[in-house]
Amino acid sequence: MILSPDFPDHYKTKILIRMAGYEGVFCLLKLWAQCQFRKSEIIEKNSEIIAAIAGWSGDPKTLEDALVASGYARRQGEKFIMHQWQETNRKLLSSSQNGKKGGRPKKPQAEHSSTKMRL
């Protein structure tokens, strides 16, 4: 997963720490890892299961509320969506798809100057 260098000092991280402590930040990282495993920013699970996936030791609603209030996630019905994870990790997902196809397509080889015909 791709982590921005400003992550520790980002306002969203500071809000999450205020609401859920440092455990909440660790849980966020575990949820992002789950997104990478699933190759999707959508986790169709309830608060209880989200908390279990994240390893949260407190009330599941507290973690979800903190992730939503901080802006790292949103709830859309049964879908728990990690905000902009897919957009941020676009290159990672692209590399994964290319790997399934045998890797990055090879560039056509340029002709060597010694093999070109001269007029």
N, C-alpha and C positions, 0 to 999 in steps of 0.2 A: 504494500500500500504506500501511497505517496503522502508524506507528511510535510507540510509547509514549515519553513524555518521559524516563522513567527507563531507557531502553534502554542508554545508555553505562555506567551504574553498576549495572545489574541483576546479580545474582549469576550468572545464566546467561551473560551476556556476559563477566564476569570469568573464569569457568571456561573458556569458549571461547578467550579471549585467552591464558590460561595454557597451554592444550593445543595451539592452532593459530596463535597469534600474531594480529596485526591482519589479516593476510591471511585468516584464518579468518572474521573478522567481515565483511569485505568479501564473501567467498564466501557467507556467510549472506544478506546483502542481495541478492546476485544470485539465490540460490535463491528467496527471497521474491518477487523480481520475476518469476521463472519461474512461480511459483504464481499470481501475478496474471494473467500472460499466459494460463495454462491454466485459470484460474478454479477451481483445485482445490489442496488442500494435499498431494495424493498425486502423487508422481513415480514411475512404475513403471519404474525404471532401476537398473542395478547401480552399484556404487561407482565404477567407472571412468567411467561416463557422468555420474554426479552430479558428480564432480570436474571433468569437462570443462565441464559446464553452468556450474558455479560459477567456473571459471577458476583452479582450485587448481593450484599448480605442484609440489606434493610428492606423496607417496604417497597414492593415493586412500583407502586404508583409514584413514589418519591423520585426514583431514578427517571422514570418516563417524564414526569413533570419537569425535572431539571434539564433533561436533554432537549425537550421541546422549548422551554423558556429560554434556554441559552441559544437556541437557533441551530443546534446540531442535528435535530430530527423533527419530524412532524408525524402526526397520526392522521390517517385517512381511512376511516372505517377499520377494517381488520388489518390494513397495511400500516406497518411502522416503517417510515422512510427516512433513511439517513441522508440529510440534506446535502446535495451536490456531490455525494461520494462518487457517483458514476462519472460525472463531468470532470472532477479532479483526477480521477484514475483512468481516464480515457486511453492514455498510452499503454497503461498496464493491461487493460482489457483488449486493446488492439493487438498487443504482443501475444497474448494468450490465444486469440483467434488465429493469428499467423502461425503460431506453433502447431496448431491442429492441422494446418495445411502444409506442414513441412518446413515452416520458417519463413523468414522474409524473402519475397521474390528476389531472385538474383538480378543484378543490373546487367544489361547487355555489355559485352566486352568491346571496348574501343579497339579499332584496328591499330596495330603498331605501325609507326612511321616507316619502319624498314620493309614492311610488307605491302605498303601502298604503291600502286603503280604511278610512276611519274611520267608526265607528258612533256 
